[in-house]
Amino acid sequence: MGSLFRSEEMSLCQLFLQSEAAYACVSELGELGLVQFRDLNPDVNAFQRKFVNEVRRCDEMERKLRYLEKEIKKDGIPMLDTGESPEAPQPREMIDLEATFEKLENELREVNQNAEALKRNYLELTELKHILRKTQVFFDEQEGGMHTTESMTRALITDESRTGKAMGPVQLGFLEKSQDTEEYLPCFVAGVILRERLPAFERMLWRACRGNVFLRQAMIEDPLEDPSNGDKVYKSVFIIFFQGDQLKTRVKKICEGFRATLYPCPEAPTDRREMAMGVMTRIEDLHTVLGQTQDHRHRVLVAAAKNLKNWFVKVRKIKAIYHTLNLFNLDVTQKCLIAECWVPLLDFETIQIALRRGTERSGSSVPPILNRMETFEDPPTYNRTNKFTHAFQALINAYGVASYREMNPAPYTIITFPFLFAVMFGDLGHGTIMALFGLWMVLKEKPLAAKKSDNEIWNIFFGGRYIIFLMGVFSMYTGFVYNDIFSKSLKVFNSAWVINYNTSTVMTNKALQLDPKGLDYAQTPYPFGLDPVWQVAGPNKIIFQNAYKMKISIIFGVIHMLFGVFVGLFNHRYFKNKMAIYCEFIPQVIFLVFLFFYMTLLMFIKWVKYSASSKEIAFSEGCAPSILITFINMVLFKPAETTSKDCSPFMFAGQEGIQKFLVVVALLCVPWMLLAKPILIMRSRKEAHQPIAPYSNENGDADGLNQHNAPANQGGQQPAQQGGGHGHDNEEMSEIFIHQGIHTIEYVLGSVSHTASYLRLWALSLAHAQLAEVLWNMVLQNGLKQDGWIGGIALWAVFAFWAVLTVGILVLMEGLSAFLHTLRLHWVEFQSKFYAGLGYAFQPFSFEVILDSSSGSSED
C-alpha cells in the first residue's frame, strides 16, 4: 500500500561532508526538512563540542534581538513581516550581523540611559514645582494675625511655659546669632512621598517624635511617571515642622526609611517665587530635550523593526545549523564530517540533489557521499500529511505514534470519525451552523493563518477546521435522515400516514391512534429518513426513536469493530505473520461474527419479516420477539419461552440449533486464542533447540516462527515487526502463557463491553434531540405565541436568547461532548483491534518546524 495507509519506508544513511561544505549542505537539508540526524557524540558534553562557540555567538545575537523586540513592542511599533523566509547566511556574514546588533544595542541602551536620566531630572523638578506651590499655601495662611508657621513653631517650643517669659515673633529657619551660639538648625523640611505610604508615615512620625512634630500634606492630583519603569504613580506633598537637632535627625531617618524625597524650600516668599520661576524654565527646557530624545529613539526602533523578523530567522537558522553540526563526528584528518541520518527512501534523490546544491554554494570540489546502511533498529514513523489530513493524523498520534510500517488508521478515520460524530449530533440546523463555521475557516485559512493568534482555543479550532467542516456536513446528512432541524421536521415528501378522523374528533381528543394495518398507512415507507408524522406523535415519538437509534448504534458498532479486526489482517500479511493469522485473527473474527454480528442480522430479519400488515399472525407486530431476550437466551442456552400459541419465539426454522452451534464455536475460540500460539511457540523452541521466543504485539500478535522469512526492505533492514519491539525474546514460557491469557481475556470481555459502549451513539443522539426540543418549547415557542407589535419585539428578544443558547449549549457544549465520545470510540473500541502505536515519530531537521516552535515560545 502507499504511504497514505502505511508509514514511509525509511533508511539509515551515513553522510560524509567536507568541512568547508558542511554548513551549506546542512542549510539545504534544513530547507528541505526530510532528514533526521542522529547524535554521534552522546557522551560528549554540550560545552565540549566543536561548534559550541558559534552556538554561543548565536545565543548572544538572539538575546540582543529579543532586547530590541521588547523595546519595539514597548513603543507599539509594528514589525514588518513579509512571511518570507530568507536563506541562512554564510558563516562570514555572522560578523556583520554581530556588528550591526552590537551597534543597535549600544545605541539604544545609551539613548535609554539618557532618557531615564532626563526623566529622573524632570520628575525631581516636577515634584519641586508641586512642593513650592503647595507649601506656598501653608505659608500664606493666617491665624490670629500670625503666620501659621509661626503659631505651629511656637507650639513646639516649651521654653515659654517653663520660664514664664513671653517670646517675640518666631522666625522660621535660622535663629539670630545673638540669641544662641549653637549651630543654626532648620525647623521644617518638605518633600514628596507615595500616597499609599502616607498614613503609615504619619503614624511613625507621631510615635517616634512623641507628638513633637506637626505634619501638613496635600495630594498631587496628576499622576507622575516613574523613570525606571514608566509606571504612573500617585504622590503627596508634605511639610514637617519641628524644633531641635534630635528631632531633625529622627525626621530625616524616617523620611529615608519611607523613601520620601526631600527638597530645599526657602523661607522667604521672594526666594520661593524666584526658585519656582527657575524650576519652570528648567522644566520647559527638559521637556524639549526629552522630546528630541524620544524622537531619536523612535527612529532607531522603526529602522530596526523593518528587519527584525528577518534577523530572527537568519540567526535561528544559523544556530540550528551549528547545533546540528555538533551532532556530527570528525574523521581523523579533521577535514571531513561524518553524520548518520534517517531518510525516506522516496526522497533519496531529492536529498542528494540538495547536497550537491549545497556543495556548489560553498565552492567545494569534493562531492558529498550518502551511503545507505544496514541496521536492525526500529526506524522512525513518517506519515506524509497535507493541510487536510494533518488534523486527522494528529488525532491518531495523540493515542500513540504508529509502529514502523504499521497500518495507519488516519485514512479510515477521515470517514468514520465525522460519521460517528454525526450519529450523535444529527440535526440539520445545528450541523449547518457547524459546517458554515468550518467552511469559513477553510475559505479564509490564508489570512487567518497569517494572523498567528496566540489564543490557544482559537488555534485548536483553526487546526481542526477540516474536521469541523466534515462533522457539520455529516451532521446535516444524519439530521436529514432523522428529519430533525432544530427539533422540528421537514416535509420534503408526502407522509405515508393519513388522518381519517373528522375535525371534531381530532380537536376533542388529546391522543389518537393511527392503525398501520388499515387505510391510515399507505404501506410504503417514507422515501428518505423518518416520516415527519412522528414529530406530532407525542408519547410514541420517543419510544419509536429509542428503539430505532439503539439498534443502529449496535449495528454501526459491530461493523466498526469487525472492520478494525480485518485491518489487523493487513498488518499480519505485510509482516508475514502467519501465526497471528491462524492463532488470533481467525478465532477473533469467528467469536465476533458468531455472537455479535449474528445479533445484528437478527435485527434486519426482524425489520424485514415482521409487519403490522402481515397476513400471517405469526409474523405480525405482536409476535416479534425481543432481540435482547433472544440473545441472552442464546448465550445462556436457555430455552425460549412462548408468549402465545400463535406466536413463535424463533424468527426462522432451525434457529435454536444454529444458535447453539454458534455459541459453542464461539466458546471454542477462547481456548484457541488462549493456547494455540504459546503451544506453537513451545514446539518451535524444542525443534530449534534454542530459546528463541516469538514476537508479540500489544494484542498478542506473534511471528517468531516466521521472523526469518520477513523480507528485507529497500533500505537494507527488515521491516519492524508490528508492535515495535514489544516481543518475548527472553521470556519464559510461563510469562508467554500469562501474556496470552491477558490479551485473550481482554479481547473476549472487550467484545462485550465495546459493543455496549457503542450505545453511547444512541444515548447522546436522544439527549441532543431532547435538549433541542426543550429549548424550542420553553424558549422560542413563547415568543412565537405573542401577537401584534409587542409580539414582534418579544420574538426578537426571545429569538436572540434562543440563538445564544442553541450555539452555546447545543452546538459548542454538545458538540464537544460528541467529539470526545467519538474520539473514545476510535481510540478504545476501534484501534485496540489492530493498532499497537509503539513507534516514535520522524523528527526531521526542518527550518520551518524550528522557526514555528521558536516564534511560539517567544510569544509565550
CORTAUR-V598822 format. One line per field, one symbol per residue. psi: psi as a letter, one per 30 degrees, with the letter a starting at -180 (. if undefined). burial: I if it has 16 or more other ideal C-beta (glycine too) atoms within 10 Angstrom, else O. A space follows every 10 residues. Layout:
psi->???
burial->???
//
This chain:
psi->llfefllkkl kklkkkkkef feeeeeeeee eehgkjkkjg hffkkffgle geeeeeeeee eeeeeeeeee eeeefhkkkk jffljllkll effeeeeeee eeeeeeeeee eeeeeeeeee eeeeeeeeee eeeefeeeff kkjhgkkeee eeeeffkfee fefgkklakk kkbklkffek flkkklgllk allkeffeee eeeeeeeegh gglkkklkkj ekklkkfefg lklklkklkk klkleeeeee eeeeeeeghk kkkkjlekee eeeeeeeeee eeeeeeeeee eeeeeeeeee eeeefegeee eeeeeeeeee eeeeffflkk lffgfkkklk lkkkefgeee eeeeeeeeee efgkfjllkj kklklgljll kjjklafefe eeeeeeffek kklkglkjfe eefeeeefee efefgjkeee eeeeeeeeee eeegeeeeef fhkgjeeeee eeeheeeeee eeeeeeeeee efhjjhgllk ielkkfkkjg lleeeeffke klkkjfebff kfgklkekak kffffgfbef eeeeeeeefe efeeeeeeee eeeeefefee eeeeghieee eefeeeeeee eeefdeeeee eeeeeeeeek lfgkfkefgl ffgklkeeee eeeeeghkkk kkflffkkfl flkgeeeeee eeeeeeeffe feeefeeeee eeeeeeefhk ijllkkaegg klhefgeffk kkaffflkkk kkfhghaheg lleeeeeeee eeeeeeeeee eeeeefffff eeeeeeeeee eeeeeeefde eeeffklafe eeeeeeeeee eeeeeeeeee eeeeeeeeee eeeeeeeeee ffffkehgak kjiljkeeee eeeeeeeee.
burial->OOOOOIIIII IIIOIIIIIO IIIIIIIIII IIOIIIIOOO OOOOOOOOII IOOIIOIIOO IIOIIOOIIO IIOOOOIOIO OOOOOOOIOO OOOIOOIIOO IOOIIOOIOO IOOOIOOIIO IIIIIIIIII IIOIIOOIIO OOOOOOIIII IIIOOIOOOO OOOOOOOOOI OIOOOOOOOO OOOOOOIIII IIIIOOOIOO IIOIIOOOIO OIIIIIIIOI OOOIOOIOOO OOOOIIIIII IIIOOOIIOI IOOIIOOIOI IIIOIOOOOO OIOOIIOOIO OIIOOIOOOI OOIOOOIOOI IOOIIOOIIO IIIIIIIIII IIIIIIIIOO OOOOOIIOII IIIIOOIIOO IOOIIOOIIO IIOIOOOIOI OIOOOOOIII IIIOOOOOIO IIIOIIIOII IIIIIIIIII IIIIOIIIII IIIIIIIIII IIIIIOIIOO IIOOOOOIOO OOOOOOOOOO OIOIIIIIII IIIIIIIIII IIIIIIIOIO OOOOOIIOOO OOOOOOOOOO OOOIOOOOOI IOOOOIOOII IIIIIOIOOO IOOOIOOIII IIIIIIIIOI IIOIIOIIIO IIOIIIIOII IOIIIIIIII IIIIIIIIII OIOOOIOOOI IOOOOOOOOI OOIIIOIOOI IOIIOOOOOI OOOOOOOIIO IOOOIOOOIO OIIOIIOOIO OIIIOIIIOI IOOIIOOOOO OIIIIIIIII IIIIIIIOOI OOIOIOIIII IIIIOIIIOO IOOOOIIOII OOIIOOIIOI IOOIIOIIOI IIOIIIOIIO IIIOIIOOII OOIOOOOOOO OOOIIOOIOO OIOOIIIOOI IOOIIOIIIO IIIOIIIOII IIIIIIIIIO OIOIIIIOOI IOOIIOOOOO
//
